[in-house]
Each structure stands twice: as C-alpha cells, then as structure tokens.
Amino acid sequence: MTDKIYLDQAISDLETILDLVRWSVSRFNDADLFFGHGTDNAWDEAVTLVMHALHLPQDLAQYTGDSLFSARLTRSERQKVAELVLKRVQTRLPLPYLTHQAWFCGYPFYVDERVLIPRSPFAELIQQQFAPYVSEPKAIMDLCTGGGCIAIALAHAFPDAYVDALDISTDALEVAQLNIQEHGLEERVIAIESDVFSGITNQKYDLIVSNPPYVDAEDMDDLPAEFQHEPALALAAGEDGLDLVEQILKQAAKFLNDDGWLFVEVGNSMVHFDTRFPGLEVEWISFENGGDGVFAVAQQQLKEYWEQQ
C-alpha cells in the first residue's frame, strides 16, 4: 500500500485521537522505526507526536483520563497528524527534529539537526545536585554543551552559580544561545566557542561536566538510521571512542579548584577505559533511572595521575 493511500485512508476513515494514535503505532511498527530520542516505544512516540500536532500538552491525559482519547478531530487536524506520521516514517528523522522540542531534566528545549537530542543520564545527577561530590558550586563548566540543555539544567539546579557552556561548533552554540534566552539565563549561562578548553584562560571551576563525543568506530557503523541525522561531530571519537576524553582528562585538572570534580559521560566506550587509562581511579556512577557510562574523578586524583605518566 502506498503512502498516499495510507494518508487518504487516515484522513477519511479515522475520527478520534485514539484512532490516530493507534494508526500511528501501526505505521511505526510496520516501518520498524528506532525509538530512543525521548521515547523508547511506538505508543509513547505516537502519543507525543499526536499531542504536538494538535497543540495539546503532553501530560493532558493524566488530568482528563481516557475521555481525551475519544475526542473527535476535524479533517484538517487528521491531515496534519497523518502527514507528520508519514514524514517520521519516510525520513527516519527523530521526532524531536520534527517537533523542534525535546525535554531534559523536566525542562523543554529547542532542538534541530545542528545539535544532539538530549538523553543523558546526567539528568539524574543534576536533579540530585551532584551530591555528595560537590556542595553549592559557584563556578560550573559544561564542556561540549551542544544545544545547552545540560548547562541550562545546571543553572536551574544551582541558582547561585554561573555556568560556562563550551562547544567547538558554532552551529551548536547558536542553538544553545536560543535556549539560554528562552530560559532567561543570559546573565548566568555563557556560550563560549572552544576547542576543548582553548576558549578558557585562567578561570577555575568547582564542577566540570562533559558529555563529549564518545561513539567508537564499530558503534558508528552500526547506528540506526535515526542517529545518522545527528551531527557526526557530536558522536564520533576515534577507534575506541575516547580520543576527546583523553584530551579532557589531560587538561581538566588545571581548570578545577583543588576540591573540584570532573564528571564525564563515555557511554558504551567505558569498556575501553581501563585499557586507555591504566591505573586511573575513577568512580563509575550508578543510576536509579537507567543509564551508565558516567564517571567522576577529583581534581587531585587527575593531577597525581598525569604527574606519574
């Protein structure tokens, strides 16, 4: 059956929100889409898409119950939903690139194909204010900030701190600046063009957080089509995924205060970590809400390690 036939049938035969959600789930499953950019299954993806297309809050159903799904739609509304569903299927674009909205740490952010879609387990650490590692940090760096989601969430979590948001990509920094302005944080979150730490001189930080490119060569070759739409600059990091991480680890100590901490996400490349950095003692974080591949290391530990190399 052609896409046009699917589209025409959806517009003419379907009536309610539930009809459109069910139809969307069927189309997604039939196309064997990959989910992992805000949702992890076809139903949640479909609900998110339909509610966005209808300009309804994502959490409206919890207040209205099942009655919401029995609401009938106009023909133009059905067409808008159906066209968006088919675009998701045909292009394999992750849904947040179609809606230009992603959620992180409970906050909405603008996203497009200039930046990664936020999905880091750092959200849990931010919500816990990085306890027990730091207490009320005043100076924070978000290294490889992308669209600025982590930096902005950090600023919300620590209202007395300022956050420098560094990235090498001017395109990504344009998106970050949009989000900084949208959250009204121009005075406390500063977007800085920087190749690793090159954009910083004498500043020291209580906390440095980094979600750098860390996908190794093998995983890059196996990424689902949805990930191919994200900027490769923000994903690929050499044969073992740790090329940029090594630069960060070698330089971070001089930008940290004596009691400062560095947190870095390396994802699946954590399996290569001990081989790449033998003898470096870090603390791997356990997450209650899922996710792994994030380590913490103190300034003194970093300093001593590299002095011995």
GIPEFEN-V117053 format. One record per residue. N is the residue number from 1. RES is the residue in three letters. PSI is psi in radians with two decimals (NA if undefined). D_LAST is the distance of its C-alpha to the last C-alpha in Angstrom with 2 decimals. Layout:
n = {N,N}
res = {RES,RES}
psi = {PSI,PSI}
d_last = {D_LAST,D_LAST}
//
This chain:
n = {1,2,3,4,5,6,7,8,9,10,11,12,13,14,15,16,17,18,19,20,21,22,23,24,25,26,27,28,29,30,31,32,33,34,35,36,37,38,39,40,41,42,43,44,45,46,47,48,49,50,51,52,53,54,55,56,57,58,59,60,61,62,63,64,65,66,67,68,69,70,71,72,73,74,75,76,77,78,79,80,81,82,83,84,85,86,87,88,89,90,91,92,93,94,95,96,97,98,99,100,101,102,103,104,105,106,107,108,109,110,111,112,113,114,115,116,117,118,119,120,121,122,123,124,125,126,127,128,129,130,131,132,133,134,135,136,137,138,139,140,141,142,143,144,145,146,147,148,149,150,151,152,153,154,155,156,157,158,159,160,161,162,163,164,165,166,167,168,169,170,171,172,173,174,175,176,177,178,179,180,181,182,183,184,185,186,187,188,189,190,191,192,193,194,195,196,197,198,199,200,201,202,203,204,205,206,207,208,209,210,211,212,213,214,215,216,217,218,219,220,221,222,223,224,225,226,227,228,229,230,231,232,233,234,235,236,237,238,239,240,241,242,243,244,245,246,247,248,249,250,251,252,253,254,255,256,257,258,259,260,261,262,263,264,265,266,267,268,269,270,271,272,273,274,275,276,277,278,279,280,281,282,283,284,285,286,287,288,289,290,291,292,293,294,295,296,297,298,299,300,301,302,303,304,305,306,307,308,309}
res = {MET,THR,ASP,LYS,ILE,TYR,LEU,ASP,GLN,ALA,ILE,SER,ASP,LEU,GLU,THR,ILE,LEU,ASP,LEU,VAL,ARG,TRP,SER,VAL,SER,ARG,PHE,ASN,ASP,ALA,ASP,LEU,PHE,PHE,GLY,HIS,GLY,THR,ASP,ASN,ALA,TRP,ASP,GLU,ALA,VAL,THR,LEU,VAL,MET,HIS,ALA,LEU,HIS,LEU,PRO,GLN,ASP,LEU,ALA,GLN,TYR,THR,GLY,ASP,SER,LEU,PHE,SER,ALA,ARG,LEU,THR,ARG,SER,GLU,ARG,GLN,LYS,VAL,ALA,GLU,LEU,VAL,LEU,LYS,ARG,VAL,GLN,THR,ARG,LEU,PRO,LEU,PRO,TYR,LEU,THR,HIS,GLN,ALA,TRP,PHE,CYS,GLY,TYR,PRO,PHE,TYR,VAL,ASP,GLU,ARG,VAL,LEU,ILE,PRO,ARG,SER,PRO,PHE,ALA,GLU,LEU,ILE,GLN,GLN,GLN,PHE,ALA,PRO,TYR,VAL,SER,GLU,PRO,LYS,ALA,ILE,MET,ASP,LEU,CYS,THR,GLY,GLY,GLY,CYS,ILE,ALA,ILE,ALA,LEU,ALA,HIS,ALA,PHE,PRO,ASP,ALA,TYR,VAL,ASP,ALA,LEU,ASP,ILE,SER,THR,ASP,ALA,LEU,GLU,VAL,ALA,GLN,LEU,ASN,ILE,GLN,GLU,HIS,GLY,LEU,GLU,GLU,ARG,VAL,ILE,ALA,ILE,GLU,SER,ASP,VAL,PHE,SER,GLY,ILE,THR,ASN,GLN,LYS,TYR,ASP,LEU,ILE,VAL,SER,ASN,PRO,PRO,TYR,VAL,ASP,ALA,GLU,ASP,MET,ASP,ASP,LEU,PRO,ALA,GLU,PHE,GLN,HIS,GLU,PRO,ALA,LEU,ALA,LEU,ALA,ALA,GLY,GLU,ASP,GLY,LEU,ASP,LEU,VAL,GLU,GLN,ILE,LEU,LYS,GLN,ALA,ALA,LYS,PHE,LEU,ASN,ASP,ASP,GLY,TRP,LEU,PHE,VAL,GLU,VAL,GLY,ASN,SER,MET,VAL,HIS,PHE,ASP,THR,ARG,PHE,PRO,GLY,LEU,GLU,VAL,GLU,TRP,ILE,SER,PHE,GLU,ASN,GLY,GLY,ASP,GLY,VAL,PHE,ALA,VAL,ALA,GLN,GLN,GLN,LEU,LYS,GLU,TYR,TRP,GLU,GLN,GLN}
psi = {2.32,2.83,-0.61,-0.69,-0.76,-0.79,-0.84,-0.72,-0.74,-0.76,-0.67,-0.57,-0.49,2.67,-0.81,2.98,-0.75,-0.69,-0.80,-0.68,-0.83,-0.77,-0.70,-0.78,-0.76,-0.74,-0.73,-0.79,-0.69,-0.61,-0.08,0.88,2.77,2.37,2.44,0.23,1.00,-0.50,2.85,0.28,2.83,-0.63,-0.89,-0.64,-0.76,-0.77,-0.77,-0.80,-0.84,-0.78,-0.65,-0.81,-0.53,0.06,0.75,2.55,2.51,-0.55,0.28,-0.59,-0.53,-0.32,-0.54,-0.27,-2.79,-0.31,-0.52,-0.74,-0.27,-0.01,2.33,2.63,2.68,2.89,-0.73,-0.61,-0.73,-0.69,-0.72,-0.78,-0.87,-0.71,-0.67,-0.70,-0.82,-0.56,-0.70,-0.72,-0.81,-0.69,-0.35,0.35,2.32,2.51,-0.74,-0.43,-0.41,-0.64,-0.28,0.57,2.36,2.67,2.41,2.25,0.48,0.12,2.52,2.52,2.55,2.35,2.61,-2.99,0.08,-0.24,2.75,2.66,2.19,2.34,0.39,2.48,-0.10,-0.42,-0.73,-0.74,-0.71,-0.77,-0.48,0.08,0.61,0.44,2.48,0.31,-0.74,2.77,1.98,1.06,2.49,-0.53,2.10,2.48,2.33,1.82,2.28,1.00,-0.44,-2.16,0.09,0.16,-0.79,-0.77,-0.77,-0.71,-0.64,-0.72,-0.65,-0.67,-0.56,1.43,-0.24,0.05,2.76,2.66,2.16,2.19,1.85,2.46,2.62,-0.38,2.07,-0.57,-0.82,-0.69,-0.50,-0.72,-0.75,-0.74,-0.65,-0.78,-0.66,-0.78,-0.70,-0.58,0.03,0.66,0.45,-0.48,-0.30,-0.28,2.09,2.11,2.23,2.20,2.19,2.29,1.78,-2.00,0.19,-0.45,0.01,2.47,-1.48,0.09,2.48,2.65,2.63,-0.47,2.22,2.21,2.35,2.24,1.35,3.03,2.30,0.22,2.20,2.99,-0.71,-0.78,-0.59,-0.68,-0.40,0.10,2.42,2.82,-0.60,-0.67,-0.34,-0.26,-0.26,2.66,2.16,-0.54,-0.51,0.00,-0.99,2.43,0.88,-3.07,-0.74,0.07,0.11,0.25,-0.89,-0.58,-0.68,-0.74,-0.72,-0.82,-0.64,-0.49,-0.30,-0.63,-0.67,-0.17,0.03,2.51,2.88,-0.58,0.36,2.84,2.54,2.27,2.25,2.37,2.23,0.00,-2.39,-0.32,0.00,-0.41,-0.35,-0.10,-0.86,-0.55,-0.71,-0.62,1.17,2.27,-0.14,2.02,2.04,2.86,2.05,2.28,2.36,2.28,2.36,-0.52,0.26,2.73,2.69,-2.95,0.42,2.26,2.76,2.46,2.37,2.70,-0.79,-0.66,-0.76,-0.83,-0.82,-0.66,-0.86,-0.45,-0.45,-0.19,NA}
d_last = {63.21,62.17,60.22,63.36,65.37,62.75,62.81,66.61,66.99,64.55,66.34,69.82,69.45,66.85,67.90,65.59,61.97,61.60,63.10,60.50,57.59,58.84,59.41,55.93,54.36,56.41,55.37,51.66,51.91,53.99,51.38,48.53,46.48,42.94,42.49,39.26,39.53,41.14,43.27,42.73,46.30,49.34,51.50,49.17,48.48,52.22,53.02,50.40,51.80,55.44,55.04,53.21,55.95,58.62,56.94,56.86,54.18,51.87,52.76,56.49,57.36,56.36,59.10,61.76,61.19,62.42,65.15,62.76,62.32,66.09,66.37,67.95,66.54,68.26,68.24,65.99,63.47,63.53,62.99,60.00,58.31,59.17,57.91,54.56,54.25,55.03,52.56,49.82,50.94,51.47,48.33,45.84,44.66,43.01,45.60,43.78,43.94,47.68,48.26,45.63,44.75,41.96,41.45,38.25,38.15,41.94,42.14,43.48,41.61,42.72,40.89,41.54,39.84,37.59,35.43,34.26,36.63,35.07,34.51,31.27,31.08,29.75,33.49,33.56,30.73,32.49,35.78,34.25,32.78,29.29,30.52,29.25,25.93,27.47,30.89,32.75,30.01,31.47,28.93,27.70,26.04,26.85,24.46,26.11,29.39,31.73,35.20,34.10,35.06,32.06,32.16,35.89,35.74,33.20,35.65,38.44,36.53,35.58,38.64,37.47,34.18,33.56,31.40,29.77,29.95,27.69,28.13,27.97,31.39,34.42,36.58,34.68,34.81,38.58,38.90,36.70,38.99,42.02,40.74,39.79,43.34,44.90,43.31,44.29,40.80,40.72,40.25,37.20,35.36,34.30,33.40,30.94,30.16,26.42,23.90,21.20,21.03,22.82,26.07,24.81,24.42,24.40,25.28,23.47,24.22,24.87,24.29,22.69,24.03,23.26,25.10,23.58,24.58,23.19,25.81,24.64,26.77,28.85,29.79,30.65,33.15,34.68,35.13,38.74,40.86,40.63,36.91,37.63,39.29,36.15,34.05,31.60,29.29,28.85,28.30,26.51,22.72,22.05,22.30,20.50,21.26,17.75,17.36,18.29,16.57,13.14,14.40,15.66,12.64,10.58,13.67,15.55,14.50,16.24,19.31,19.65,21.61,20.24,21.97,21.44,20.55,19.35,21.33,20.80,23.18,22.03,25.25,25.56,22.10,20.83,21.50,18.61,16.11,14.70,14.45,12.63,10.21,10.20,10.05,10.43,13.80,16.30,20.09,22.14,25.43,28.78,31.57,35.23,36.48,34.46,31.28,27.71,24.26,23.40,20.50,19.96,16.90,17.27,15.97,14.66,12.77,11.07,10.42,8.98,6.66,5.11,5.62,3.79,0.00}
//
